[in-house]
């Protein structure tokens, strides 16, 4: 009877197990939302600096602007392109209950939000659509509010900034930005979630026979290329960003999502803070990761201790390393000896810490 009561207690919807699961899945999007708020604060501070500039004319000699004639595209179209990929990824991850990918995509997005806010605030580039279009985007009342903010300082400035973030200006809420150039937010959101969607599709198709697996993966690649290409084309055509903003967003997104540190963080979080979980930390290198296209595939990451790194370095037979070994060895049991130098892979030196990457393409 006691066992039945305990098992039924575990199934209660508000038991500790369900509460911990809820917190575990809520924390990554919460962190992402906090970082988005930080980005919004930094971009409004950037907008204040921009409206006070004497020369607000856009930069010239932009490659994308020279290649494509300017046209007007509704902002709702660009927003829709940026919203669709995250929705697909969120639904797919929840259906598969992939906590690792869930943490990875939201933590990556959070870092990108912070970087964009800092980049724009540190170096204010004139808005690529010009100040006239920027005024129309902001509206008269928010523009006057931002100009007044530029005359404030200290606590008055931050109080006005907080009021702007929380309540907007008049009937305008939220207030949009100007000069939020580096890097394109629409682009990095689209690229990030397309990468996550491709990662998800690759995991699902692992169980398929070879031919259907290849068809699905190629189809996913074409779909991702079309979505990202449409986003880039429309952004350049509308002069919503400079070309460098788009290229920068693609490069940084790829570097963050495929970073070994991000993979370790996601796996650590998904395994409840265990540094050495049963599942190896997975790094995925997509074929689009130029110039490492030929190395695309999945890789596992494990930890090694300093002694294992020393053993690997000794295998290079470097005379400098041998000199360092003789110079710094001590009489303690942990000192490096010729036997230890050749002991990599033995039971006494099982791998534990510092990163080693093993390919499993």
C-alpha positions in Angstrom: 0.0 0.0 0.0 2.8 2.4 0.8 4.4 1.7 -2.6 1.1 2.4 -4.3 0.7 5.7 -2.4 4.3 6.8 -3.3 3.8 5.9 -7.0 0.5 7.8 -7.2 2.2 10.8 -5.5 4.8 10.8 -8.3 2.1 11.1 -10.9 0.4 14.1 -9.3 0.6 17.1 -11.7 2.1 19.4 -9.0 4.6 16.9 -7.6 8.3 17.9 -7.1 9.2 16.0 -10.2 6.9 17.9 -12.5 7.8 21.2 -10.8 11.5 20.6 -11.4 10.8 19.6 -15.0 8.8 22.8 -15.5 11.6 24.9 -14.1 14.2 23.1 -16.2 12.3 23.8 -19.4 11.3 27.3 -18.4 14.8 28.6 -17.5 16.4 28.8 -21.0 13.5 30.9 -22.6 13.4 33.0 -19.5 17.1 33.8 -19.8 16.5 34.5 -23.5 13.7 36.9 -22.6 15.9 38.7 -20.1 18.7 39.1 -22.7 16.1 40.4 -25.2 15.1 43.1 -22.7 18.8 44.0 -22.2 19.1 44.3 -26.0 16.0 46.5 -26.1 17.5 48.8 -23.5 20.8 49.1 -25.3 19.1 49.7 -28.7 17.0 52.5 -27.2 20.1 54.1 -25.8 21.7 53.7 -29.2 18.7 55.4 -30.8 19.0 58.3 -28.4 22.7 58.8 -29.4 21.7 58.6 -33.1 18.9 61.3 -33.0 21.5 63.6 -31.4 24.0 63.1 -34.2 24.7 66.1 -36.5 25.3 64.0 -39.6 22.7 61.3 -39.9 23.2 60.5 -43.6 23.5 56.8 -44.4 26.9 55.3 -45.3 27.6 54.9 -49.0 29.4 52.3 -51.2 27.5 49.3 -49.8 27.8 46.3 -52.0 24.3 44.9 -51.5 22.7 48.3 -52.0 24.6 48.7 -55.3 23.6 45.3 -56.5 19.8 45.5 -55.7 17.5 48.4 -56.5 15.7 49.8 -53.5 12.1 48.7 -53.0 9.5 49.0 -50.2 8.5 45.8 -48.4 6.1 45.7 -45.5 7.8 45.2 -42.1 5.3 42.5 -41.4 6.8 40.3 -44.1 10.3 40.5 -42.5 8.8 39.9 -39.1 6.9 36.8 -40.3 10.1 35.4 -41.8 11.8 35.8 -38.4 8.9 34.3 -36.4 8.2 31.2 -38.5 11.5 29.3 -37.9 11.4 29.7 -34.1 7.8 28.4 -34.0 8.8 25.3 -36.1 11.8 24.6 -33.9 9.9 25.0 -30.6 7.1 22.7 -31.6 9.6 20.1 -32.9 11.8 20.2 -29.8 8.8 19.9 -27.5 7.5 16.9 -29.4 10.8 15.1 -29.2 11.6 16.4 -25.6 15.1 17.2 -26.6 16.3 19.3 -23.6 19.8 19.6 -24.9 18.7 21.3 -28.2 16.2 23.4 -26.2 18.9 24.8 -24.0 21.4 25.2 -26.9 19.1 27.2 -29.1 17.8 29.6 -26.3 21.2 30.1 -24.8 22.7 30.8 -28.2 19.8 33.3 -28.9 20.4 35.0 -25.5 24.1 35.5 -26.3 23.2 37.0 -29.7 20.7 39.4 -28.2 23.4 40.6 -25.8 26.0 41.0 -28.5 23.7 42.9 -30.8 22.8 45.4 -28.0 26.5 45.9 -27.1 27.7 46.2 -30.7 25.1 48.9 -31.6 25.7 50.9 -28.5 29.5 50.8 -28.7 29.6 52.1 -32.3 26.6 54.0 -33.6 26.3 53.7 -37.4 23.8 56.0 -39.2 20.6 54.1 -40.0 20.8 52.6 -43.5 17.3 53.8 -44.5 18.1 57.5 -43.6 16.8 59.7 -40.9 13.6 60.6 -42.7 12.4 57.0 -42.8 13.6 56.6 -39.3 11.4 59.4 -38.0 8.4 57.8 -39.7 9.2 54.5 -38.0 9.5 56.1 -34.6 6.6 58.6 -34.8 6.6 62.2 -33.7 5.9 61.7 -30.0 8.5 59.0 -29.4 11.1 61.0 -31.4 10.5 64.1 -29.2 10.8 61.9 -26.1 14.1 60.4 -27.2 15.5 63.9 -28.0 14.5 65.0 -24.5 16.2 61.9 -23.1 19.4 63.0 -24.8 19.5 66.1 -22.6 19.1 64.1 -19.3 21.8 62.4 -17.3 22.3 60.2 -14.3 19.2 58.8 -12.5 16.8 61.0 -14.6 18.1 59.4 -17.8 17.7 55.9 -16.6 14.4 56.6 -15.0 13.1 57.9 -18.4 14.7 54.9 -20.1 12.9 52.4 -17.8 9.6 54.2 -18.3 10.2 54.0 -22.1 10.8 50.2 -21.9 7.9 49.4 -19.6 5.2 51.8 -20.8 6.2 53.2 -24.2 5.4 56.7 -25.2 1.8 57.8 -25.2 -0.1 55.3 -27.3 3.1 53.9 -28.9 4.2 50.7 -27.3 6.7 49.2 -28.0 8.8 52.0 -29.3 10.9 50.9 -32.3 14.6 51.6 -32.8 16.9 53.5 -35.2 20.5 52.8 -36.0 20.3 49.2 -34.8 22.7 48.2 -37.5 25.3 45.8 -36.1 24.2 43.0 -36.5 20.9 42.2 -38.3 18.5 40.7 -35.7 16.2 39.4 -38.3 19.1 37.5 -39.9 20.6 35.9 -36.8 17.2 34.8 -35.6 16.4 33.2 -39.0 19.8 31.6 -39.3 19.9 30.3 -35.7 16.5 28.6 -35.8 17.1 27.2 -39.3 20.3 25.7 -37.9 18.4 24.2 -35.0 15.7 22.9 -37.3 18.3 21.3 -39.6 19.9 19.8 -36.5 16.5 18.4 -35.4 15.8 17.0 -38.8 19.2 15.3 -38.9 18.6 13.6 -35.5 15.1 12.4 -36.6 16.4 11.0 -39.9 19.2 9.0 -38.3 16.7 6.2 -37.9 15.6 6.3 -41.6 17.0 4.1 -44.4 19.8 5.8 -46.4 17.8 7.1 -49.4 14.9 8.7 -47.5 17.4 10.1 -45.0 19.4 11.9 -47.8 16.2 13.2 -49.4 14.9 14.7 -46.1 18.3 16.3 -45.3 18.7 17.8 -48.8 15.1 19.0 -48.7 15.8 20.6 -45.3 18.9 22.3 -46.7 17.1 23.7 -49.7 14.3 25.0 -47.4 16.7 26.6 -45.0 18.6 28.2 -47.9 15.4 29.6 -49.4 14.3 31.1 -46.1 17.6 32.7 -45.3 18.1 33.8 -48.9 14.6 35.5 -48.9 15.4 37.2 -45.6 18.7 38.5 -46.8 17.3 39.7 -50.2 14.4 41.5 -48.6 16.5 43.2 -46.0 19.0 44.5 -48.6 16.2 45.6 -51.0 14.5 47.6 -48.3 17.8 49.1 -47.1 16.8 47.8 -43.6 20.5 47.0 -43.0 23.9 47.3 -44.5 25.4 44.3 -46.1 28.0 44.0 -43.4 25.3 43.7 -40.8 23.9 40.6 -42.5 27.2 38.9 -43.2 28.3 39.6 -39.6 25.1 38.1 -38.2 25.5 34.9 -40.3 29.1 34.4 -39.2 28.6 35.1 -35.5 25.5 32.9 -35.4 27.4 30.0 -37.0 30.3 30.4 -34.6 28.1 30.5 -31.5 25.8 27.6 -32.4 28.7 25.3 -33.5 30.9 26.3 -30.6 32.2 23.4 -28.4 31.6 25.5 -25.3 27.9 26.0 -26.2 27.6 22.2 -26.7 29.1 21.6 -23.3 26.8 24.1 -21.6 23.7 22.6 -23.3 24.6 19.1 -22.3 25.6 20.1 -18.8 22.2 21.8 -18.4 20.2 19.0 -20.0 21.9 16.4 -17.7 21.1 18.4 -14.5 24.5 19.8 -14.0 26.6 16.6 -14.4 29.9 17.4 -16.0 30.4 13.8 -17.2 27.0 12.5 -18.2 26.3 9.2 -19.9 25.6 11.0 -23.2 28.7 12.5 -24.8 28.6 16.3 -25.4 27.7 16.6 -29.1 29.0 19.3 -31.5 27.4 19.5 -34.9 29.3 21.1 -37.8 26.9 21.9 -40.6 28.1 21.8 -44.2 27.5 25.5 -44.5 30.3 26.2 -42.0 32.8 27.6 -44.5 35.8 26.9 -44.7 35.2 23.7 -42.7 32.6 22.2 -45.1 34.5 19.0 -45.6 34.5 18.3 -41.8 30.7 18.5 -41.5 29.0 16.0 -39.2 28.6 15.2 -35.5 31.6 15.2 -33.0 31.8 14.1 -29.4 33.5 16.2 -26.8 34.9 14.8 -23.5 37.0 16.2 -20.7 40.7 15.4 -19.9 42.9 16.2 -17.0 46.2 18.0 -17.3 48.1 14.7 -17.2 46.4 13.4 -20.3 47.2 16.6 -22.2 50.8 16.2 -21.1 50.8 12.7 -22.4 49.4 13.7 -25.8 52.0 16.5 -26.1 54.8 14.1 -25.2 53.8 11.9 -28.2 55.0 14.7 -30.5 58.5 13.9 -29.4 59.4 17.6 -29.0 62.8 18.4 -27.6 61.4 21.5 -26.0 58.7 19.5 -24.3 61.4 17.0 -23.0 63.4 19.9 -21.6 60.3 21.3 -19.9 59.6 17.9 -18.4 63.0 17.6 -16.9 63.0 21.2 -15.7 59.6 21.2 -13.9 59.4 17.6 -12.6 59.4 17.2 -8.8 59.8 14.3 -6.4 56.0 14.1 -5.9 53.9 11.3 -7.1 52.3 13.6 -9.6 55.5 14.6 -11.4 56.0 13.7 -15.0 58.2 10.7 -15.6 59.1 8.9 -18.9 56.8 6.1 -17.9 53.9 8.6 -17.4 54.7 10.3 -20.7 54.1 7.0 -22.5 51.1 6.0 -20.3 48.2 7.7 -22.3 45.4 5.3 -22.6 46.4 3.2 -19.6 44.0 2.4 -16.7 45.9 4.7 -14.4 45.4 7.7 -16.7 41.8 7.4 -17.8 40.6 10.6 -19.4 38.8 13.2 -17.1 39.4 16.8 -18.0 40.3 19.6 -20.8 38.6 19.2 -24.1 39.4 16.7 -26.7 37.3 16.3 -29.8 36.8 12.9 -31.4 35.2 12.8 -34.8 32.1 10.6 -35.4 30.9 12.0 -38.7 
